[in-house]
Amino acid sequence: MQTDLPSAPSIDTDPHPIAIVASRYNPEFTDGLLTGAQRELEALMPNAEIDVYRVPGAFEIPVTVEALCRRDVKQPAVVLALGVIIRGKTAHADLIAASITESLASSARAHLVPVIHEVLLVDRPEHAAERTSLDSPINRGVEAARAAASMVQLFRMLKNRA
């Protein structure tokens, strides 16, 4: 397990539309992901317009991401996908996680909108807590926000060099 987060990118004061799609399932974990992501985005991109979309479970994240990526008006500069899936005794969690991963990658490629995949698949609730607690040095919501800010900067650079 990585015990350090990537370093934070430089502060970006441009107004960017950012979407966060977060599962309501396992709220004791997903709420920490969401709060960590929001706080870090507000620090790194203080003028960003952050919209949060809560969905029932992790499986509903990809269709919501796809709908956001297809927008003609106010298409997000980046989308963060946040959720926690805990394995049980069947293959269900693995099937859901694989489907989500493929769908998020497909949306990002099809629409050229960066999608930050932070839908965690863990074996035990303790593993989720380690990665989602606001007191944790490895809060994956913070990690997602840093990746999102970096991708916004990269895509702006790519656009300016075109």
N, C-alpha and C positions, 0 to 999 in steps of 0.2 A: 504494500500500500504506500502510495506517495504521501509523504508527511509534510510537504511544503506546497504551497500554491504557486503558480507562475507569478512573476512580478506584475504589478499593475502597469498598464500603459500610461502614457501622458494624458493629462486632462484635456478633454475635447469640449469646447464651449459652443460648438455649432448646434443648432436645433435639429435633432434627428428623431424621426418617429421610430419607436422601439416597441415591439410586442413581446409580452411574456404570456405563454400558455402554460398553466399549471394545473395539475390534477388536484382534485379535492380529496381523493382517496388517500388514506394514511396521513391525515392532516397533522398528526404529531411530528411528522417528518417533512411533509411538503411545505408546511407553513414556514419552517426554518429555511428551506431552500429559497422560497419566494422572498422572504424578508431579507435574507443575505444578498440575494441578487438585486433587489430594489435599492438597498442602502449603498451597495457598491456602485451601481449604475448612477445613482444620484451624486455620488462623490466624483466619479470619473467623467460623467457627461451631465453637468448640472442643468443644461438647457434642453436636454432631451425630453421628448413627449412620450412618456411611458404608459402604455395601455396594458392592463392585465385582464386576461381571459381565463376564468376558472372553468374547468371541465370536470365531469363526474369521475373519470378514471384515466389511467394512462393510455388506454386504447383509443380514447377520444382526442388525444393530443394531435396526432398526425392530420386528421381531417380538418381540424381548426387551423393548424399551421398552413395547410394547403389553401384554405379559404383566404387567409391573410395574405399569402404570397400572390394570389390571383387578383388582388385588389388593383383597380385602376387608379383610384384616389387614395392617397395616404398609404401607399404600400410601405411596409416597415423597412428600415435600413437593415435590420437584423431581427430575428425571432429567437427567443429563448424557450426551450421546451423543458419543463421541470416536472419530475414525478419520481415516485419510489415504488418499485415492485419488489415484493419479498417472496422468495421461492417457498413453495410448499412441497407436498409429497407427490405432485404430478408434474407433468411437463408444461402445464398451462403458462406459468410465468415466463419460461424460456421462449415459448411460442409468441406470446404477447411482445416480449422485449425484441425479438428478432423482427417481427412485423413493424414495430415502431421504428427501429433503426433503419430498415429499408425504406419505409415511407418518408421519414424525415430527410434522408439523403436524396431521395427522388425529388422531393419538393425543392430542396436547395438547388439541385442541378437544373431542374426544369425552369425555374424562375430566376436563377442567379441571385437569390436572396440568401445570405448566410443564415443557417439554422444551427443554433448551439444545442447540442444533444446532451441534456443533463437529466435523462430519465434513468435513474439508477436501478440496477438489478442486483439485489443483495441476498445473501443466504439467511441472514438473521436480523431481527429488529435492532440488535446492538450495532451491527455494521451500518445500518441506516442512521442511527443516532450519531455515530462518530462522524458521519459525513454531512449531517444536516443541522446539528446544533449550532446556535448562534455563537456559542462560546468555543466552538471547535476551530482549531487552526487550519482545518481542511474543509471548511464549509463549501460544498460544491455549488451552492448558489453564488457565492463570491467568485469562485472559479469561472462559472458560466458568464457572469457579468464582465470579468476581465477579458475573456475570450470574445465576447460580443463587442466590447469597446475596441479591441484590437482589429476585429474584422471590419468594423465600420471604417476605421482609419485606413486599412488596407484597400478596401473597395473604393474609398474616395481617391486614394492615390492611383489605383488602376484606372478609374474614370478620368482623372485629370491627365493621365499619360496617353489616353486614347487619341 
